Amino acid sequence: LVYRKTARNFGPVMATAARLVVAQVTEVVETGELDPEAVVTPSIYVDRVVRVGGGER
């Protein structure tokens, strides 16, 4: 997961501590499209992915 704005404060800590992690995303990309250095929470911590309509960027 890559976070935006204030979600970066508590998101990574909560994802590692939670029993169930649901990621709400606007876009799902193929493996290798993201810079590995930009990924804050590895996919191993994500249990579900919910894709929603694109919003502001």
PyMOL Python script that loads the backbone (N, CA, C, O; Angstrom):
from pymol import cmd

cmd.read_pdbstr("""\
ATOM      1  N   LEU A   1       0.829  -1.183   0.000  1.00  0.00           N
ATOM      2  CA  LEU A   1       0.000   0.000   0.000  1.00  0.00           C
ATOM      3  C   LEU A   1       0.868   1.239   0.000  1.00  0.00           C
ATOM      4  O   LEU A   1       1.928   1.283   0.625  1.00  0.00           O
ATOM      5  N   VAL A   2       0.400   2.229  -0.706  1.00  0.00           N
ATOM      6  CA  VAL A   2       1.029   3.536  -0.715  1.00  0.00           C
ATOM      7  C   VAL A   2      -0.018   4.498  -0.170  1.00  0.00           C
ATOM      8  O   VAL A   2      -1.141   4.541  -0.672  1.00  0.00           O
ATOM      9  N   TYR A   3       0.339   5.264   0.847  1.00  0.00           N
ATOM     10  CA  TYR A   3      -0.621   6.143   1.513  1.00  0.00           C
ATOM     11  C   TYR A   3      -0.530   7.565   0.991  1.00  0.00           C
ATOM     12  O   TYR A   3       0.494   7.990   0.457  1.00  0.00           O
ATOM     13  N   ARG A   4      -1.641   8.297   1.162  1.00  0.00           N
ATOM     14  CA  ARG A   4      -1.681   9.713   0.816  1.00  0.00           C
ATOM     15  C   ARG A   4      -1.993  10.520   2.067  1.00  0.00           C
ATOM     16  O   ARG A   4      -2.752  10.084   2.932  1.00  0.00           O
ATOM     17  N   LYS A   5      -1.412  11.669   2.145  1.00  0.00           N
ATOM     18  CA  LYS A   5      -1.699  12.664   3.175  1.00  0.00           C
ATOM     19  C   LYS A   5      -1.573  12.093   4.579  1.00  0.00           C
ATOM     20  O   LYS A   5      -0.585  11.420   4.874  1.00  0.00           O
ATOM     21  N   THR A   6      -2.545  12.343   5.455  1.00  0.00           N
ATOM     22  CA  THR A   6      -2.420  11.952   6.861  1.00  0.00           C
ATOM     23  C   THR A   6      -2.588  10.458   7.098  1.00  0.00           C
ATOM     24  O   THR A   6      -2.301   9.988   8.199  1.00  0.00           O
ATOM     25  N   ALA A   7      -3.035   9.707   6.125  1.00  0.00           N
ATOM     26  CA  ALA A   7      -3.159   8.252   6.300  1.00  0.00           C
ATOM     27  C   ALA A   7      -1.799   7.623   6.575  1.00  0.00           C
ATOM     28  O   ALA A   7      -1.720   6.516   7.108  1.00  0.00           O
ATOM     29  N   ARG A   8      -0.747   8.314   6.219  1.00  0.00           N
ATOM     30  CA  ARG A   8       0.607   7.803   6.428  1.00  0.00           C
ATOM     31  C   ARG A   8       0.969   7.746   7.914  1.00  0.00           C
ATOM     32  O   ARG A   8       1.867   6.996   8.299  1.00  0.00           O
ATOM     33  N   ASN A   9       0.279   8.531   8.756  1.00  0.00           N
ATOM     34  CA  ASN A   9       0.604   8.586  10.182  1.00  0.00           C
ATOM     35  C   ASN A   9       0.343   7.273  10.903  1.00  0.00           C
ATOM     36  O   ASN A   9       1.246   6.728  11.538  1.00  0.00           O
ATOM     37  N   PHE A  10      -0.885   6.756  10.814  1.00  0.00           N
ATOM     38  CA  PHE A  10      -1.259   5.577  11.577  1.00  0.00           C
ATOM     39  C   PHE A  10      -1.554   4.349  10.724  1.00  0.00           C
ATOM     40  O   PHE A  10      -1.616   3.239  11.252  1.00  0.00           O
ATOM     41  N   GLY A  11      -1.734   4.520   9.432  1.00  0.00           N
ATOM     42  CA  GLY A  11      -2.074   3.409   8.551  1.00  0.00           C
ATOM     43  C   GLY A  11      -1.124   2.228   8.615  1.00  0.00           C
ATOM     44  O   GLY A  11      -1.577   1.098   8.800  1.00  0.00           O
ATOM     45  N   PRO A  12       0.174   2.446   8.468  1.00  0.00           N
ATOM     46  CA  PRO A  12       1.110   1.318   8.490  1.00  0.00           C
ATOM     47  C   PRO A  12       1.122   0.574   9.816  1.00  0.00           C
ATOM     48  O   PRO A  12       1.188  -0.655   9.834  1.00  0.00           O
ATOM     49  N   VAL A  13       1.058   1.296  10.918  1.00  0.00           N
ATOM     50  CA  VAL A  13       1.069   0.659  12.236  1.00  0.00           C
ATOM     51  C   VAL A  13      -0.199  -0.155  12.441  1.00  0.00           C
ATOM     52  O   VAL A  13      -0.141  -1.279  12.939  1.00  0.00           O
ATOM     53  N   MET A  14      -1.335   0.398  12.065  1.00  0.00           N
ATOM     54  CA  MET A  14      -2.603  -0.313  12.226  1.00  0.00           C
ATOM     55  C   MET A  14      -2.662  -1.547  11.326  1.00  0.00           C
ATOM     56  O   MET A  14      -3.203  -2.576  11.730  1.00  0.00           O
ATOM     57  N   ALA A  15      -2.124  -1.460  10.133  1.00  0.00           N
ATOM     58  CA  ALA A  15      -2.140  -2.600   9.215  1.00  0.00           C
ATOM     59  C   ALA A  15      -1.334  -3.768   9.761  1.00  0.00           C
ATOM     60  O   ALA A  15      -1.719  -4.923   9.579  1.00  0.00           O
ATOM     61  N   THR A  16      -0.234  -3.487  10.421  1.00  0.00           N
ATOM     62  CA  THR A  16       0.577  -4.573  10.966  1.00  0.00           C
ATOM     63  C   THR A  16      -0.018  -5.151  12.235  1.00  0.00           C
ATOM     64  O   THR A  16       0.258  -6.302  12.572  1.00  0.00           O
ATOM     65  N   ALA A  17      -0.836  -4.373  12.953  1.00  0.00           N
ATOM     66  CA  ALA A  17      -1.405  -4.836  14.219  1.00  0.00           C
ATOM     67  C   ALA A  17      -2.797  -5.443  14.074  1.00  0.00           C
ATOM     68  O   ALA A  17      -3.234  -6.178  14.960  1.00  0.00           O
ATOM     69  N   ALA A  18      -3.495  -5.158  12.996  1.00  0.00           N
ATOM     70  CA  ALA A  18      -4.891  -5.571  12.843  1.00  0.00           C
ATOM     71  C   ALA A  18      -5.027  -7.054  12.509  1.00  0.00           C
ATOM     72  O   ALA A  18      -4.134  -7.669  11.927  1.00  0.00           O
ATOM     73  N   ARG A  19      -6.170  -7.602  12.895  1.00  0.00           N
ATOM     74  CA  ARG A  19      -6.487  -8.989  12.530  1.00  0.00           C
ATOM     75  C   ARG A  19      -6.976  -9.083  11.093  1.00  0.00           C
ATOM     76  O   ARG A  19      -6.745 -10.085  10.415  1.00  0.00           O
ATOM     77  N   LEU A  20      -7.655  -8.035  10.629  1.00  0.00           N
ATOM     78  CA  LEU A  20      -8.184  -7.996   9.265  1.00  0.00           C
ATOM     79  C   LEU A  20      -7.899  -6.616   8.682  1.00  0.00           C
ATOM     80  O   LEU A  20      -8.257  -5.600   9.278  1.00  0.00           O
ATOM     81  N   VAL A  21      -7.258  -6.583   7.524  1.00  0.00           N
ATOM     82  CA  VAL A  21      -6.938  -5.318   6.863  1.00  0.00           C
ATOM     83  C   VAL A  21      -7.676  -5.267   5.537  1.00  0.00           C
ATOM     84  O   VAL A  21      -7.514  -6.146   4.690  1.00  0.00           O
ATOM     85  N   VAL A  22      -8.495  -4.224   5.361  1.00  0.00           N
ATOM     86  CA  VAL A  22      -9.210  -3.991   4.117  1.00  0.00           C
ATOM     87  C   VAL A  22      -8.631  -2.725   3.500  1.00  0.00           C
ATOM     88  O   VAL A  22      -8.671  -1.658   4.113  1.00  0.00           O
ATOM     89  N   ALA A  23      -8.101  -2.837   2.305  1.00  0.00           N
ATOM     90  CA  ALA A  23      -7.524  -1.687   1.605  1.00  0.00           C
ATOM     91  C   ALA A  23      -8.539  -1.146   0.613  1.00  0.00           C
ATOM     92  O   ALA A  23      -8.982  -1.862  -0.285  1.00  0.00           O
ATOM     93  N   GLN A  24      -8.909   0.130   0.777  1.00  0.00           N
ATOM     94  CA  GLN A  24      -9.793   0.797  -0.166  1.00  0.00           C
ATOM     95  C   GLN A  24      -8.906   1.516  -1.167  1.00  0.00           C
ATOM     96  O   GLN A  24      -8.172   2.434  -0.802  1.00  0.00           O
ATOM     97  N   VAL A  25      -8.970   1.106  -2.428  1.00  0.00           N
ATOM     98  CA  VAL A  25      -8.074   1.654  -3.448  1.00  0.00           C
ATOM     99  C   VAL A  25      -8.862   2.232  -4.611  1.00  0.00           C
ATOM    100  O   VAL A  25      -9.995   1.827  -4.869  1.00  0.00           O
ATOM    101  N   THR A  26      -8.254   3.177  -5.307  1.00  0.00           N
ATOM    102  CA  THR A  26      -8.875   3.726  -6.512  1.00  0.00           C
ATOM    103  C   THR A  26      -8.318   3.077  -7.766  1.00  0.00           C
ATOM    104  O   THR A  26      -8.914   3.162  -8.840  1.00  0.00           O
ATOM    105  N   GLU A  27      -7.170   2.426  -7.623  1.00  0.00           N
ATOM    106  CA  GLU A  27      -6.534   1.798  -8.782  1.00  0.00           C
ATOM    107  C   GLU A  27      -5.739   0.578  -8.342  1.00  0.00           C
ATOM    108  O   GLU A  27      -5.045   0.611  -7.326  1.00  0.00           O
ATOM    109  N   VAL A  28      -5.845  -0.488  -9.108  1.00  0.00           N
ATOM    110  CA  VAL A  28      -5.055  -1.698  -8.882  1.00  0.00           C
ATOM    111  C   VAL A  28      -4.073  -1.798 -10.044  1.00  0.00           C
ATOM    112  O   VAL A  28      -4.468  -1.748 -11.209  1.00  0.00           O
ATOM    113  N   VAL A  29      -2.792  -1.941  -9.720  1.00  0.00           N
ATOM    114  CA  VAL A  29      -1.765  -1.985 -10.763  1.00  0.00           C
ATOM    115  C   VAL A  29      -1.100  -3.358 -10.787  1.00  0.00           C
ATOM    116  O   VAL A  29      -1.182  -4.125  -9.828  1.00  0.00           O
ATOM    117  N   GLU A  30      -0.451  -3.644 -11.890  1.00  0.00           N
ATOM    118  CA  GLU A  30       0.247  -4.915 -12.055  1.00  0.00           C
ATOM    119  C   GLU A  30       1.503  -4.952 -11.187  1.00  0.00           C
ATOM    120  O   GLU A  30       2.047  -3.913 -10.810  1.00  0.00           O
ATOM    121  N   THR A  31       1.945  -6.151 -10.883  1.00  0.00           N
ATOM    122  CA  THR A  31       3.177  -6.332 -10.125  1.00  0.00           C
ATOM    123  C   THR A  31       4.340  -5.682 -10.866  1.00  0.00           C
ATOM    124  O   THR A  31       4.508  -5.874 -12.070  1.00  0.00           O
ATOM    125  N   GLY A  32       5.132  -4.916 -10.139  1.00  0.00           N
ATOM    126  CA  GLY A  32       6.287  -4.260 -10.723  1.00  0.00           C
ATOM    127  C   GLY A  32       6.056  -2.837 -11.180  1.00  0.00           C
ATOM    128  O   GLY A  32       7.011  -2.149 -11.538  1.00  0.00           O
ATOM    129  N   GLU A  33       4.803  -2.371 -11.179  1.00  0.00           N
ATOM    130  CA  GLU A  33       4.520  -1.009 -11.638  1.00  0.00           C
ATOM    131  C   GLU A  33       4.841   0.051 -10.589  1.00  0.00           C
ATOM    132  O   GLU A  33       5.056   1.213 -10.936  1.00  0.00           O
ATOM    133  N   LEU A  34       4.878  -0.326  -9.325  1.00  0.00           N
ATOM    134  CA  LEU A  34       5.194   0.625  -8.259  1.00  0.00           C
ATOM    135  C   LEU A  34       6.663   0.530  -7.886  1.00  0.00           C
ATOM    136  O   LEU A  34       7.263  -0.544  -7.915  1.00  0.00           O
ATOM    137  N   ASP A  35       7.222   1.667  -7.538  1.00  0.00           N
ATOM    138  CA  ASP A  35       8.589   1.694  -7.042  1.00  0.00           C
ATOM    139  C   ASP A  35       8.611   0.999  -5.682  1.00  0.00           C
ATOM    140  O   ASP A  35       7.898   1.435  -4.778  1.00  0.00           O
ATOM    141  N   PRO A  36       9.390  -0.054  -5.500  1.00  0.00           N
ATOM    142  CA  PRO A  36       9.423  -0.778  -4.226  1.00  0.00           C
ATOM    143  C   PRO A  36       9.765   0.109  -3.039  1.00  0.00           C
ATOM    144  O   PRO A  36       9.341  -0.174  -1.919  1.00  0.00           O
ATOM    145  N   GLU A  37      10.518   1.168  -3.259  1.00  0.00           N
ATOM    146  CA  GLU A  37      10.871   2.086  -2.174  1.00  0.00           C
ATOM    147  C   GLU A  37       9.681   2.932  -1.731  1.00  0.00           C
ATOM    148  O   GLU A  37       9.695   3.478  -0.628  1.00  0.00           O
ATOM    149  N   ALA A  38       8.640   3.052  -2.579  1.00  0.00           N
ATOM    150  CA  ALA A  38       7.464   3.859  -2.249  1.00  0.00           C
ATOM    151  C   ALA A  38       6.405   3.060  -1.503  1.00  0.00           C
ATOM    152  O   ALA A  38       5.497   3.645  -0.912  1.00  0.00           O
ATOM    153  N   VAL A  39       6.505   1.747  -1.520  1.00  0.00           N
ATOM    154  CA  VAL A  39       5.516   0.898  -0.850  1.00  0.00           C
ATOM    155  C   VAL A  39       5.755   0.949   0.649  1.00  0.00           C
ATOM    156  O   VAL A  39       6.853   0.655   1.121  1.00  0.00           O
ATOM    157  N   VAL A  40       4.713   1.327   1.401  1.00  0.00           N
ATOM    158  CA  VAL A  40       4.833   1.484   2.846  1.00  0.00           C
ATOM    159  C   VAL A  40       4.383   0.222   3.568  1.00  0.00           C
ATOM    160  O   VAL A  40       5.038  -0.217   4.513  1.00  0.00           O
ATOM    161  N   THR A  41       3.276  -0.364   3.133  1.00  0.00           N
ATOM    162  CA  THR A  41       2.758  -1.583   3.747  1.00  0.00           C
ATOM    163  C   THR A  41       2.770  -2.702   2.710  1.00  0.00           C
ATOM    164  O   THR A  41       2.058  -2.611   1.710  1.00  0.00           O
ATOM    165  N   PRO A  42       3.557  -3.748   2.920  1.00  0.00           N
ATOM    166  CA  PRO A  42       3.608  -4.858   1.969  1.00  0.00           C
ATOM    167  C   PRO A  42       2.269  -5.601   1.883  1.00  0.00           C
ATOM    168  O   PRO A  42       1.477  -5.583   2.825  1.00  0.00           O
ATOM    169  N   SER A  43       2.037  -6.236   0.770  1.00  0.00           N
ATOM    170  CA  SER A  43       0.768  -6.938   0.536  1.00  0.00           C
ATOM    171  C   SER A  43       0.514  -8.072   1.513  1.00  0.00           C
ATOM    172  O   SER A  43      -0.632  -8.493   1.671  1.00  0.00           O
ATOM    173  N   ILE A  44       1.530  -8.569   2.163  1.00  0.00           N
ATOM    174  CA  ILE A  44       1.353  -9.659   3.124  1.00  0.00           C
ATOM    175  C   ILE A  44       0.418  -9.253   4.259  1.00  0.00           C
ATOM    176  O   ILE A  44      -0.203 -10.118   4.877  1.00  0.00           O
ATOM    177  N   TYR A  45       0.305  -7.957   4.545  1.00  0.00           N
ATOM    178  CA  TYR A  45      -0.558  -7.465   5.617  1.00  0.00           C
ATOM    179  C   TYR A  45      -1.987  -7.198   5.163  1.00  0.00           C
ATOM    180  O   TYR A  45      -2.851  -6.951   6.005  1.00  0.00           O
ATOM    181  N   VAL A  46      -2.264  -7.237   3.864  1.00  0.00           N
ATOM    182  CA  VAL A  46      -3.588  -6.902   3.332  1.00  0.00           C
ATOM    183  C   VAL A  46      -4.396  -8.172   3.105  1.00  0.00           C
ATOM    184  O   VAL A  46      -3.953  -9.090   2.414  1.00  0.00           O
ATOM    185  N   ASP A  47      -5.605  -8.213   3.705  1.00  0.00           N
ATOM    186  CA  ASP A  47      -6.474  -9.377   3.565  1.00  0.00           C
ATOM    187  C   ASP A  47      -7.513  -9.209   2.459  1.00  0.00           C
ATOM    188  O   ASP A  47      -7.852 -10.177   1.779  1.00  0.00           O
ATOM    189  N   ARG A  48      -8.019  -7.995   2.274  1.00  0.00           N
ATOM    190  CA  ARG A  48      -9.050  -7.729   1.276  1.00  0.00           C
ATOM    191  C   ARG A  48      -8.727  -6.419   0.558  1.00  0.00           C
ATOM    192  O   ARG A  48      -8.139  -5.509   1.141  1.00  0.00           O
ATOM    193  N   VAL A  49      -9.118  -6.336  -0.714  1.00  0.00           N
ATOM    194  CA  VAL A  49      -8.950  -5.110  -1.493  1.00  0.00           C
ATOM    195  C   VAL A  49     -10.303  -4.735  -2.072  1.00  0.00           C
ATOM    196  O   VAL A  49     -10.961  -5.552  -2.716  1.00  0.00           O
ATOM    197  N   VAL A  50     -10.717  -3.484  -1.838  1.00  0.00           N
ATOM    198  CA  VAL A  50     -11.976  -2.971  -2.366  1.00  0.00           C
ATOM    199  C   VAL A  50     -11.637  -1.819  -3.301  1.00  0.00           C
ATOM    200  O   VAL A  50     -11.068  -0.811  -2.883  1.00  0.00           O
ATOM    201  N   ARG A  51     -11.993  -1.981  -4.569  1.00  0.00           N
ATOM    202  CA  ARG A  51     -11.720  -0.927  -5.553  1.00  0.00           C
ATOM    203  C   ARG A  51     -12.935  -0.017  -5.639  1.00  0.00           C
ATOM    204  O   ARG A  51     -14.056  -0.482  -5.849  1.00  0.00           O
ATOM    205  N   VAL A  52     -12.707   1.284  -5.476  1.00  0.00           N
ATOM    206  CA  VAL A  52     -13.776   2.279  -5.546  1.00  0.00           C
ATOM    207  C   VAL A  52     -13.496   3.219  -6.706  1.00  0.00           C
ATOM    208  O   VAL A  52     -12.391   3.234  -7.250  1.00  0.00           O
ATOM    209  N   GLY A  53     -14.495   4.001  -7.082  1.00  0.00           N
ATOM    210  CA  GLY A  53     -14.324   4.945  -8.181  1.00  0.00           C
ATOM    211  C   GLY A  53     -13.224   5.936  -7.910  1.00  0.00           C
ATOM    212  O   GLY A  53     -12.931   6.264  -6.760  1.00  0.00           O
ATOM    213  N   GLY A  54     -12.616   6.412  -8.977  1.00  0.00           N
ATOM    214  CA  GLY A  54     -11.529   7.380  -8.844  1.00  0.00           C
ATOM    215  C   GLY A  54     -12.030   8.696  -8.288  1.00  0.00           C
ATOM    216  O   GLY A  54     -13.103   9.168  -8.664  1.00  0.00           O
ATOM    217  N   GLY A  55     -11.275   9.276  -7.416  1.00  0.00           N
ATOM    218  CA  GLY A  55     -11.622  10.559  -6.825  1.00  0.00           C
ATOM    219  C   GLY A  55     -10.568  11.579  -7.165  1.00  0.00           C
ATOM    220  O   GLY A  55      -9.945  11.522  -8.225  1.00  0.00           O
ATOM    221  N   GLU A  56     -10.371  12.519  -6.252  1.00  0.00           N
ATOM    222  CA  GLU A  56      -9.346  13.536  -6.452  1.00  0.00           C
ATOM    223  C   GLU A  56      -7.963  12.910  -6.434  1.00  0.00           C
ATOM    224  O   GLU A  56      -7.768  11.852  -5.836  1.00  0.00           O
ATOM    225  N   ARG A  57      -7.033  13.531  -7.063  1.00  0.00           N
ATOM    226  CA  ARG A  57      -5.647  13.049  -7.051  1.00  0.00           C
ATOM    227  C   ARG A  57      -4.756  14.110  -6.527  1.00  0.00           C
ATOM    228  O   ARG A  57      -3.545  13.908  -6.434  1.00  0.00           O
TER     229      ARG A  57
END
""", "prot")
cmd.dss("prot")
cmd.show_as("cartoon", "prot")
cmd.util.cbc("prot")
cmd.orient("prot")
